[in-house]
Amino acid sequence: MSVPLLKIGAVLSTMAMVTNWMSQTLPSLVGLNGTVSRAGASEKITLFQSPEEGWQLYTSAQAPDGKCICTAVIPAQSTCARDGRSRELRQLMEKVQNVSQSMEVLELRTYRDLQYVRSMETLMRNLDARLRAADGSLSAKSFQELKDRMTELLPLSSVLEQYKADTRTIVRLREEVRNLSGSLAAIQEEMGAYGYEDLQQRVMALEARLHACAQKLGCGKLTGVSNPITIRAMGSRFGSWMTDTMAPSADSRVWYMDGYYKGRRVLEFRTLGDFIKGQNFIQHLLPQPWAGTGHVVYNGSLFYNKYQSNVVVKYHFRSRSVLVQRSLPGAGYNNTFPYSWGGFSDMDFMVDESGLWAVYTTNQNAGNIVVSRLDPHTLEVMRSWDTGYPKRSAGEAFMICGVLYVTNSHLAGAKVYFAYFTNTSSYEYTDVPFHNQYSHISMLDYNPRERALYTWNNGHQVLYNVTLFHVISTAGDP
């Protein structure tokens, strides 16, 4: 009888371990529950207890007053780092999976032992029946043997009853573990408790949602420029850096061009992080040197002014070849009509929400800024506007939503001073502060994909966020 008792004891010990784990682990899960609630016209998904611990996302929606809601509160720590709560959740899920596997093994063993328990119950009932039916038919010796055997089995009766109760507990625990696994999976889905690669996918999805919201907002009027964000200090006093304004959000390549004339070397960094670290780049050697710093990357091609000419060159990065080049009729070059800082900045190429632009001037326009829409495939001028603003008085310029914004200086104390609206062929003087941190701007371009200004400021690569004023029509408005 010692062997069966040992088997039952092993099973009961395993059950005690599982029960103990459940009692200790379940309370620790209380702080990990995701919540979903309604906040006005938008759906709020709170993934952690506070923004310091994790993300809070407000889905794109339209409030009753017609405003587009598009907000993301991101934790202070790097989103690329493995979050401690995420690691805790992954560890808990691994534990639950391990316990689930142990429960399967335990259930198999329990099933076999339960068969033994039932056979033992049958044996005890048979012995009890034989004792009751003996009625003196057994010899004194046989009767004593049966009585001794029954006495030996008697303590097992209570153990068997407890074993049957614990078997029912195992079934209930198995169901609880299954439910717990499902709950943890749901929490993981909301928390984003994944590895770096999965987190990247979630960041990209969020980026796409934010860009979709930006597209819903449409175009607006510039009302503010943020404080500068210095990305890197690299290169000489003059130069340009940019990303592809037409690339998908997953493509974060950065192009870097040091100097303002005779240059041919373009560095292509794989990501902004690589650009910051100065690693993982390839080099393109242009067939013709550039002039100025007004280059732009648009849909996989670099558009730049060929040195000592008014020729626009379209260089395709993938094929490493010039796809097309064309002269801008009458455009000044070779420091004939530069910005106030000089640097062969006669021709400045830009991209906004509506396409490719060239900013330059001609003798016919008496040195005033001309804005031309260009066909990105043929480089032909589609339409031109004479802004009436003298180019030599401009520090730099950029296009947002078909509006040319001009700064009054490239030095400290600059501000966005002039705006020309191509849709109405009208202009106005503005007063938007612009913090020129390093006191000498030689490149300033707007990126419609990121809604940010890229700047080369005295050897520093700097970003500015912009604030646009929007008027959103509600459904049913005329």
Backbone torsions as a table, in degrees:
resi	resn	phi	psi	omega
1	MET	NA	-11.8	-176.0
2	SER	-70.0	-35.4	-177.9
3	VAL	-65.2	-50.0	177.3
4	PRO	-57.8	-39.1	179.9
5	LEU	-63.6	-38.6	177.4
6	LEU	-63.3	-41.9	-179.7
7	LYS	-62.8	-45.0	179.9
8	ILE	-64.6	-41.3	178.8
9	GLY	-61.0	-38.0	179.2
10	ALA	-65.6	-42.2	179.1
11	VAL	-64.9	-45.9	-179.8
12	LEU	-63.0	-36.0	177.8
13	SER	-64.3	-42.2	178.2
14	THR	-63.6	-41.9	178.2
15	MET	-62.2	-40.4	178.4
16	ALA	-61.5	-39.4	178.8
17	MET	-62.3	-46.1	-179.8
18	VAL	-62.7	-46.6	-179.8
19	THR	-60.3	-42.4	179.9
20	ASN	-63.5	-42.9	179.5
21	TRP	-61.9	-43.1	-179.3
22	MET	-62.6	-42.0	-176.5
23	SER	-68.3	-30.8	-179.1
24	GLN	-84.5	-31.2	-172.7
25	THR	-86.9	-40.0	-175.3
26	LEU	-56.4	-42.5	179.3
27	PRO	-61.3	-30.8	-178.1
28	SER	-71.4	-11.7	-179.1
29	LEU	-86.6	-6.7	-173.9
30	VAL	-61.7	-39.1	-177.5
31	GLY	-79.6	2.5	-175.3
32	LEU	-107.2	8.4	-175.0
33	ASN	-80.1	132.8	174.8
34	GLY	-80.9	150.4	178.9
35	THR	-126.0	145.7	176.3
36	VAL	-125.5	125.3	-179.1
37	SER	-140.3	166.6	179.1
38	ARG	-98.2	133.6	178.3
39	ALA	-128.0	91.5	-179.8
40	GLY	66.1	-127.3	-177.4
41	ALA	-90.9	-4.5	-177.8
42	SER	-114.7	156.9	179.2
43	GLU	-94.5	121.9	-179.1
44	LYS	-96.3	127.6	177.1
45	ILE	-115.8	104.1	179.7
46	THR	-91.5	116.2	-173.7
47	LEU	-93.7	-24.9	177.2
48	PHE	-135.7	-177.4	-176.6
49	GLN	-71.9	-30.0	-177.9
50	SER	-154.7	162.5	179.8
51	PRO	-60.5	-26.0	179.0
52	GLU	-68.3	-27.7	-178.2
53	GLU	-88.8	-30.6	-176.7
54	GLY	-172.0	-168.0	-172.7
55	TRP	-82.0	148.2	166.2
56	GLN	-126.6	123.7	-176.9
57	LEU	-114.1	135.7	172.5
58	TYR	-114.5	114.9	-173.9
59	THR	-66.9	152.1	178.3
60	SER	-61.2	132.0	-179.2
61	ALA	-158.0	175.3	176.9
62	GLN	-122.9	119.6	-179.8
63	ALA	-73.6	166.4	-178.7
64	PRO	-57.2	-28.5	179.9
65	ASP	-85.1	3.6	174.8
66	GLY	92.7	-2.5	-179.3
67	LYS	-76.9	144.5	177.9
68	CYS	-86.9	124.9	-179.5
69	ILE	-98.9	123.8	-176.8
70	CYS	-155.4	88.1	-172.4
71	THR	-130.2	139.5	173.5
72	ALA	-133.1	120.7	174.2
73	VAL	-99.8	114.7	-172.7
74	ILE	-108.9	142.3	-179.0
75	PRO	-62.6	158.3	-178.2
76	ALA	-65.1	-34.3	-179.1
77	GLN	-71.6	161.0	-178.5
78	SER	-62.2	134.2	179.1
79	THR	-70.1	-13.6	179.6
80	CYS	-87.9	-8.0	179.2
81	ALA	-84.4	155.1	178.3
82	ARG	-78.8	117.4	-176.7
83	ASP	-74.0	141.2	-176.6
84	GLY	-62.9	-40.5	179.5
85	ARG	-65.9	-34.2	177.9
86	SER	-65.7	-43.1	177.4
87	ARG	-60.9	-41.9	179.3
88	GLU	-60.2	-43.0	-179.4
89	LEU	-65.6	-42.2	178.4
90	ARG	-61.4	-40.6	178.6
91	GLN	-63.8	-40.7	177.8
92	LEU	-63.4	-40.6	179.6
93	MET	-64.8	-39.0	177.2
94	GLU	-63.4	-40.7	178.3
95	LYS	-63.2	-43.9	179.6
96	VAL	-62.6	-40.5	178.1
97	GLN	-63.3	-42.1	178.4
98	ASN	-63.4	-43.9	178.5
99	VAL	-64.1	-38.8	178.9
100	SER	-60.6	-42.6	177.1
101	GLN	-65.0	-41.4	178.0
102	SER	-63.3	-35.9	178.7
103	MET	-65.3	-37.2	178.5
104	GLU	-63.5	-44.8	177.8
105	VAL	-63.6	-43.5	-179.5
106	LEU	-62.3	-40.2	-179.7
107	GLU	-64.4	-38.3	177.9
108	LEU	-64.1	-45.6	178.8
109	ARG	-64.4	-40.2	-179.7
110	THR	-61.5	-40.2	-180.0
111	TYR	-60.9	-44.7	179.3
112	ARG	-64.9	-45.0	-178.3
113	ASP	-68.0	-30.5	177.5
114	LEU	-64.2	-36.7	175.4
115	GLN	-61.4	-39.4	178.9
116	TYR	-66.6	-41.0	179.0
117	VAL	-58.4	-45.1	-179.3
118	ARG	-63.9	-37.9	177.6
119	SER	-67.4	-35.0	177.4
120	MET	-66.8	-39.8	177.0
121	GLU	-61.3	-42.3	178.6
122	THR	-61.4	-44.2	179.2
123	LEU	-60.2	-44.1	-179.4
124	MET	-65.2	-40.6	177.9
125	ARG	-63.9	-40.2	179.0
126	ASN	-63.8	-43.0	179.1
127	LEU	-63.1	-42.4	179.6
128	ASP	-63.1	-39.3	179.0
129	ALA	-66.3	-40.9	179.8
130	ARG	-64.3	-38.5	179.2
131	LEU	-65.2	-40.6	-178.7
132	ARG	-69.8	-30.7	-176.0
133	ALA	-93.2	2.6	-175.3
134	ALA	-62.2	-52.4	175.6
135	ASP	47.5	39.9	175.4
136	GLY	80.8	1.8	179.2
137	SER	-75.2	-18.4	179.0
138	LEU	-94.5	152.6	175.6
139	SER	-71.0	160.4	179.5
140	ALA	-57.7	-36.2	-178.3
141	LYS	-68.7	-45.5	-179.5
142	SER	-66.1	-40.8	179.1
143	PHE	-61.9	-38.2	180.0
144	GLN	-68.1	-36.4	178.7
145	GLU	-64.4	-43.0	178.5
146	LEU	-65.1	-39.8	-179.6
147	LYS	-64.6	-41.3	178.1
148	ASP	-65.3	-39.2	179.5
149	ARG	-65.3	-40.7	179.5
150	MET	-66.7	-39.8	178.1
151	THR	-62.0	-37.8	179.3
152	GLU	-66.3	-35.8	-178.3
153	LEU	-84.7	-16.8	-174.1
154	LEU	-56.1	-43.7	179.0
155	PRO	-62.7	-22.8	-177.7
156	LEU	-73.1	-18.5	-176.4
157	SER	-59.6	-48.8	-179.5
158	SER	-66.7	-34.8	178.6
159	VAL	-64.6	-40.2	-179.8
160	LEU	-65.1	-40.9	177.8
161	GLU	-62.5	-43.2	178.2
162	GLN	-64.7	-37.5	-179.5
163	TYR	-62.7	-42.1	178.6
164	LYS	-64.6	-38.0	177.4
165	ALA	-65.8	-41.0	180.0
166	ASP	-69.3	-28.7	175.5
167	THR	-62.7	-41.3	175.8
168	ARG	-64.5	-34.7	177.2
169	THR	-64.1	-39.1	178.6
170	ILE	-60.4	-43.7	178.6
171	VAL	-61.1	-43.1	179.8
172	ARG	-66.7	-41.6	178.0
173	LEU	-63.1	-39.0	179.0
174	ARG	-60.0	-41.0	178.8
175	GLU	-67.1	-38.5	178.4
176	GLU	-65.4	-41.1	178.0
177	VAL	-62.9	-40.0	178.5
178	ARG	-62.6	-44.6	179.0
179	ASN	-64.9	-39.7	179.8
180	LEU	-63.7	-41.5	177.9
181	SER	-60.2	-42.9	178.1
182	GLY	-63.9	-40.6	179.6
183	SER	-65.2	-43.1	179.0
184	LEU	-63.9	-38.6	178.7
185	ALA	-63.2	-40.5	179.0
186	ALA	-66.2	-41.6	178.2
187	ILE	-63.5	-41.6	179.2
188	GLN	-61.1	-38.5	179.8
189	GLU	-61.8	-39.1	-179.3
190	GLU	-80.8	-35.9	-177.5
191	MET	-76.2	-25.7	-174.2
192	GLY	71.8	37.6	-177.2
193	ALA	-81.7	71.4	-174.9
194	TYR	-121.7	178.9	174.0
195	GLY	-76.3	179.0	-175.0
196	TYR	-58.7	-43.1	-176.5
197	GLU	-64.4	-44.0	178.5
198	ASP	-65.9	-37.5	178.4
199	LEU	-63.5	-37.8	176.2
200	GLN	-58.0	-42.9	179.7
201	GLN	-62.6	-39.1	179.0
202	ARG	-67.6	-38.4	176.8
203	VAL	-62.3	-42.8	179.6
204	MET	-63.6	-40.0	178.9
205	ALA	-64.3	-42.5	177.7
206	LEU	-62.9	-42.2	179.0
207	GLU	-58.1	-43.8	-179.7
208	ALA	-62.6	-40.2	178.9
209	ARG	-64.8	-41.0	179.9
210	LEU	-66.9	-40.3	178.1
211	HIS	-66.2	-36.7	177.2
212	ALA	-62.5	-39.0	178.0
213	CYS	-66.7	-39.6	178.3
214	ALA	-61.2	-38.1	178.1
215	GLN	-67.1	-35.7	176.5
216	LYS	-62.4	-36.6	-179.6
217	LEU	-64.5	-30.7	-178.1
218	GLY	71.0	-154.7	-175.1
219	CYS	-91.5	156.3	179.6
220	GLY	-149.9	174.9	-178.5
221	LYS	-95.6	135.2	-179.4
222	LEU	-65.8	124.3	177.8
223	THR	-123.2	-10.3	-179.4
224	GLY	-165.1	150.9	175.2
225	VAL	-125.9	130.8	-175.3
226	SER	-70.7	174.4	169.0
227	ASN	-65.6	152.8	-177.4
228	PRO	-69.0	147.7	174.2
229	ILE	-118.6	107.3	-177.8
230	THR	-77.5	120.7	-179.9
231	ILE	-88.6	-43.4	-177.9
232	ARG	-163.8	154.2	170.4
233	ALA	-111.7	110.5	-172.2
234	MET	-155.9	136.8	173.0
235	GLY	91.0	-168.9	-175.8
236	SER	-84.3	-170.1	-176.7
237	ARG	-68.2	-28.7	-175.7
238	PHE	-119.9	145.9	176.9
239	GLY	168.4	-171.3	178.7
240	SER	-149.6	152.9	175.5
241	TRP	-147.7	152.1	-171.2
242	MET	-166.6	165.2	168.8
243	THR	-119.8	167.2	-179.5
244	ASP	-78.1	118.4	-176.2
245	THR	-71.2	-15.4	-178.3
246	MET	-106.2	-2.0	-176.6
247	ALA	-73.8	152.4	174.3
248	PRO	-65.0	161.7	-174.7
249	SER	-60.7	-25.9	-179.9
250	ALA	-71.2	-20.1	-179.2
251	ASP	-91.4	105.7	-177.6
252	SER	-115.2	30.2	179.3
253	ARG	-62.5	148.9	-179.9
254	VAL	-124.1	134.2	176.1
255	TRP	-109.9	142.5	-171.4
256	TYR	-134.4	127.1	-178.4
257	MET	-133.7	108.5	-176.6
258	ASP	-89.2	137.5	178.4
259	GLY	94.2	168.0	-175.3
260	TYR	-121.1	-0.8	174.0
261	TYR	-160.5	154.5	179.2
262	LYS	66.2	2.0	-178.9
263	GLY	-75.9	149.3	176.4
264	ARG	-133.5	-8.9	-173.0
265	ARG	-93.8	119.7	177.5
266	VAL	-117.7	125.8	177.7
267	LEU	-98.7	132.8	178.1
268	GLU	-114.0	111.8	179.4
269	PHE	-94.0	144.6	-174.8
270	ARG	-65.7	-40.0	-179.4
271	THR	-144.3	169.0	175.0
272	LEU	-63.3	-37.2	177.4
273	GLY	-61.9	-39.5	177.2
274	ASP	-66.3	-37.3	178.0
275	PHE	-62.9	-42.9	179.5
276	ILE	-61.5	-39.2	-179.0
277	LYS	-85.8	-13.1	-178.8
278	GLY	72.0	38.3	-176.9
279	GLN	-135.3	167.5	176.6
280	ASN	54.9	63.5	178.0
281	PHE	-132.3	159.3	172.7
282	ILE	-121.7	160.7	-176.7
283	GLN	-113.7	135.0	171.8
284	HIS	-110.9	134.2	177.2
285	LEU	-110.3	108.8	-176.0
286	LEU	-67.7	143.5	179.4
287	PRO	-69.8	-26.1	176.9
288	GLN	-127.7	141.5	-179.1
289	PRO	-70.6	159.1	-178.8
290	TRP	-100.3	165.1	172.6
291	ALA	-128.3	139.2	178.4
292	GLY	77.6	-164.7	-179.8
293	THR	-130.7	13.4	-174.4
294	GLY	-88.7	36.7	-178.4
295	HIS	-79.7	160.9	176.2
296	VAL	-149.2	144.1	174.4
297	VAL	-102.9	125.8	-173.8
298	TYR	-142.7	115.4	176.8
299	ASN	55.4	45.3	174.0
300	GLY	86.6	2.7	-178.5
301	SER	-128.2	151.2	175.9
302	LEU	-99.1	129.5	175.9
303	PHE	-109.8	123.3	-177.6
304	TYR	-149.3	164.7	179.0
305	ASN	-90.4	122.7	177.4
306	LYS	-67.2	134.8	-175.9
307	TYR	-57.3	137.3	178.4
308	GLN	56.9	40.8	176.5
309	SER	-161.3	168.4	172.8
310	ASN	-103.3	31.9	-177.8
311	VAL	-90.5	132.5	172.9
312	VAL	-93.5	131.6	-179.3
313	VAL	-115.1	133.5	173.5
314	LYS	-110.6	109.2	-177.8
315	TYR	-107.3	124.2	-178.3
316	HIS	-92.1	122.9	-173.9
317	PHE	-68.4	-42.8	-174.7
318	ARG	-65.7	-44.7	-179.4
319	SER	-85.8	-9.5	-178.3
320	ARG	53.7	48.6	-177.4
321	SER	-146.7	158.9	175.5
322	VAL	-83.8	119.9	-179.4
323	LEU	-82.7	-38.2	-179.3
324	VAL	-161.6	152.6	172.3
325	GLN	-145.9	144.5	-174.6
326	ARG	-155.0	145.0	176.4
327	SER	-78.6	143.6	170.4
328	LEU	-88.8	114.8	-173.9
329	PRO	-55.2	120.8	174.5
330	GLY	76.7	-0.8	-175.9
331	ALA	-67.7	134.5	176.1
332	GLY	-72.3	152.9	-179.8
333	TYR	-151.8	173.6	177.0
334	ASN	59.2	46.8	177.7
335	ASN	67.2	27.8	174.5
336	THR	-76.9	-46.6	179.4
337	PHE	-134.1	66.5	179.4
338	PRO	-85.1	176.0	166.9
339	TYR	-68.6	177.5	-174.8
340	SER	-62.2	-24.4	-178.1
341	TRP	-86.7	-5.7	177.9
342	GLY	81.9	-130.7	172.8
343	GLY	65.4	33.1	178.2
344	PHE	55.6	32.5	-175.3
345	SER	-89.8	38.5	-178.5
346	ASP	-64.8	-37.7	-175.4
347	MET	-120.9	127.9	-175.7
348	ASP	-126.2	120.5	-179.2
349	PHE	-101.3	141.4	-174.4
350	MET	-141.1	158.3	174.3
351	VAL	-133.2	134.2	172.4
352	ASP	-131.4	-162.8	-176.4
353	GLU	-62.4	-21.5	-175.4
354	SER	-103.0	-4.9	176.0
355	GLY	135.9	-153.1	-172.6
356	LEU	-96.9	135.9	-178.5
357	TRP	-129.8	155.3	170.1
358	ALA	-126.0	132.3	177.4
359	VAL	-116.0	124.0	-175.1
360	TYR	-161.2	-165.3	172.2
361	THR	-153.1	168.6	-176.6
362	THR	-136.2	165.0	175.5
363	ASN	-63.9	-36.2	180.0
364	GLN	-62.3	-29.6	-180.0
365	ASN	-92.8	8.3	175.7
366	ALA	58.3	33.5	176.9
367	GLY	83.0	3.7	177.0
368	ASN	-80.0	152.2	-177.0
369	ILE	-64.9	131.6	172.8
370	VAL	-110.1	133.9	175.1
371	VAL	-111.4	127.2	179.6
372	SER	-128.2	134.9	170.7
373	ARG	-82.1	131.6	-179.3
374	LEU	-112.0	143.6	169.5
375	ASP	-75.7	117.9	-175.2
376	PRO	-66.4	-17.2	-179.5
377	HIS	-88.6	-41.2	-175.7
378	THR	-107.8	-15.1	-175.8
379	LEU	67.4	14.7	175.6
380	GLU	-73.4	147.2	177.0
381	VAL	-76.8	121.0	-179.8
382	MET	-87.4	-37.9	177.4
383	ARG	-164.5	150.2	-179.6
384	SER	-130.2	154.1	177.7
385	TRP	-133.7	136.5	173.2
386	ASP	-96.1	112.2	-174.2
387	THR	-79.2	-21.3	-177.1
388	GLY	80.5	1.8	-178.7
389	TYR	-99.0	126.5	-178.3
390	PRO	-66.5	125.3	-174.2
391	LYS	-65.9	-35.2	-179.3
392	ARG	-67.6	-14.3	177.3
393	SER	-92.3	-4.3	-177.9
394	ALA	-93.3	136.1	174.7
395	GLY	-75.5	-52.6	175.5
396	GLU	-158.3	175.9	-179.4
397	ALA	-151.8	159.2	177.4
398	PHE	-154.7	157.9	-179.6
399	MET	-109.0	134.6	170.8
400	ILE	-135.2	120.3	174.6
401	CYS	54.7	42.6	177.6
402	GLY	77.2	8.2	179.1
403	VAL	-112.8	128.9	175.8
404	LEU	-88.9	122.0	176.1
405	TYR	-107.5	134.6	-174.9
406	VAL	-123.2	133.7	173.7
407	THR	-90.6	151.2	-176.3
408	ASN	-86.9	-3.3	179.9
409	SER	-163.1	158.4	173.6
410	HIS	-101.5	1.7	-176.1
411	LEU	-105.7	-176.4	178.9
412	ALA	-60.0	146.4	-179.3
413	GLY	88.0	6.7	-179.3
414	ALA	-68.3	155.6	173.0
415	LYS	-148.9	161.4	175.3
416	VAL	-77.6	112.8	-164.2
417	TYR	-109.2	-21.2	-170.7
418	PHE	-145.9	141.9	178.0
419	ALA	-135.3	132.7	177.3
420	TYR	-119.3	125.7	-175.0
421	PHE	-100.3	109.4	-176.8
422	THR	-70.3	-25.6	-177.9
423	ASN	-70.6	-25.0	179.7
424	THR	-118.8	-1.1	-176.8
425	SER	53.1	44.2	-179.6
426	SER	-132.0	167.6	-179.1
427	TYR	-140.0	167.4	172.8
428	GLU	-153.9	155.9	175.4
429	TYR	-90.8	136.9	-174.9
430	THR	-119.8	173.4	178.7
431	ASP	-147.2	69.3	-179.5
432	VAL	-103.6	113.9	-179.3
433	PRO	-58.3	145.2	-177.7
434	PHE	-142.6	107.9	-173.8
435	HIS	-79.0	107.1	-179.9
436	ASN	-92.0	86.0	-168.1
437	GLN	-64.2	-39.2	-173.7
438	TYR	-107.8	10.0	163.4
439	SER	71.8	8.8	175.2
440	HIS	-157.6	96.8	-179.0
441	ILE	-91.9	128.6	178.4
442	SER	-122.2	4.3	176.3
443	MET	-160.8	133.0	-179.2
444	LEU	-149.1	114.8	-177.4
445	ASP	-139.3	146.1	177.7
446	TYR	-95.8	137.7	176.3
447	ASN	-112.0	108.2	-176.5
448	PRO	-67.5	-24.5	179.2
449	ARG	-66.6	-39.7	-176.6
450	GLU	-104.4	-7.4	-176.2
451	ARG	50.0	55.0	-179.4
452	ALA	-142.9	156.9	176.4
453	LEU	-98.9	128.6	174.9
454	TYR	-97.8	131.8	-174.6
455	THR	-136.1	141.2	168.3
456	TRP	-107.5	113.4	-172.8
457	ASN	-125.6	95.2	175.3
458	ASN	54.6	48.3	178.7
459	GLY	83.9	6.0	178.2
460	HIS	-114.3	137.8	175.9
461	GLN	-97.1	118.6	-167.1
462	VAL	-130.0	145.0	175.3
463	LEU	-115.7	147.9	171.7
464	TYR	-129.8	136.2	168.5
465	ASN	-85.9	152.4	-179.7
466	VAL	-118.8	151.0	174.7
467	THR	-111.4	123.1	179.9
468	LEU	-113.1	141.0	176.6
469	PHE	-91.5	126.7	-175.9
470	HIS	-118.7	146.6	169.8
471	VAL	-117.9	111.1	-175.7
472	ILE	-104.0	126.6	177.2
473	SER	-82.1	134.0	177.1
474	THR	-82.4	161.7	-179.8
475	ALA	-60.7	133.2	178.7
476	GLY	94.3	-9.1	176.7
477	ASP	-71.0	149.9	-179.7
478	PRO	-73.5	NA	NA
